[in-house]
Amino acid sequence: MSKLTLKVIETMLSIHRFSADSKIPDQIHESIFYSITKTDDEISVVCSSSIQLQCETTSTGWLGYKVIGPLDFSLTGILADLSTVLAQAKISIFAISTYDTDYILVKADKLKLASKVLQSAGHTILQA
């Protein structure tokens, strides 16, 4: 796996769970960064923690990294490599993939350790 460049996302994020039949709140679009995923079972929303949403459950206190891309679809093992490095350091992640790249979220109190272990694995970390 080639070494990657990751940029720190310094906006505090929250991960929200809605029931699958919920209406997606409009204020999500006010967030600098947001991701909405809908499945048969649920709707997951990641957005700025400054946006308060009424939902089933929320996990707060997430920061993370953007893998500098765009990444070609023929590339393999990107998330596997990053998640393995972080798992070995006992750091849980929340991964988001887009057309162009991947995002790895970690709890804010683990960001410094995550940056250290990712750099030790040869990856470059850029501050926002």
N, C-alpha and C positions, 0 to 999 in steps of 0.2 A: 504494500500500500504506500503510495506516495504521501509525503508530508503535506499537511493542509495549513492554510491560513484561516484563522477564525477571528472575528471581530466581536468584542464584548457588546452585548445589549444591556445598556445601563438603565433602561426603564423597568421599574418594578412591575412584575406581571402577576396576574391571578389566573387560575384555571377554574372554570365554572362548568358544572354539569346541569343540563336541563333535560326534561323528559323529551322523548322523540317527537311528541306532538306540540311542543312549545313554540311560541312565536319568538323569533330572534329579536331581542331589543335593539331599537335604532341607535341608542347611545354608544353601542359598540364601535360604530363607525367614527367616533370622535377620538379613538385611541390611535396613537402613532403606529403601533404594531397590534395587529389582531389576526386571529385564525379561527375559523369556524368549521367544524367537522360534524356532519350529520350522518347517522347510521340508523338502522332499524331500531336500535336500542336506546339511543341517546343523541343529544347535541352537546358537543364540547366546545367551549369558547375560551380562548386565551386572549386577554387584553390587559391594558394598563390597570394597575391596582387602584388608580384614582377614580375609575369608573365603577360605581357600586351597582351590582345587578341582583335582582331577586331571582334566585334559582334554588335547585334542590340542595346543592352543596358547592362549596368553594374552597380551593386550596390557595393560600396567599404566600407571598414571599419568594417569588421566583425571579431569577435573572438568567442570563445565558449568553449563547454564542451564535453568531451567524457564520456558516462556512462560506468563505468568499468564493463566489462562483461567477458565472453560471457553471454548473456541473453537467457534464455530458451524461446522457442516460446509459451509455455503455460502461461507465465507471461502476465498479462493484466494491462493496465492503466499506464504504465511507462511514455509515452509521455503526456498522459492526466494529470497526476499528476504534472509533471514538467512544462508543459505549463500553467496550471491553476495557480500555484504559481507565475509564471512570469507575467501572464496576470493581476493578481490582483495588481501587482506592476507597471502596465502599460508598461511592457517591451515586445516588439515584438520579435518573434523568427523566425528562419528558421531551420526546422528540417530535418535531414537526417537519414535514417535507413539503416543499413547494415545487413548481415546475423547474425553477432555476437552481435551487439549493436546499440545504438542510439547516435546521435550527436545533440546538441542544439547550434545553433549559435545566438549570440546577437550582436548588434552594440557595438563597442569597448568602447564607452563612457558610456555604461550601464553595463559593465562587473562587476565592483565593487558592484553596487547595486544588480545585479543578484546574485552574490556570497552571499551577505548578506541575501537576502530573501530566497535563497535555503538553506543556513545554518540554518536560523530561522525555516524553515520547517522540519529540522532534517536531511538534507542531508549533506554528508561530501564532502568538496571541496579540492582537491589536486592540488597544483601548479605543473607545468611541471618541 
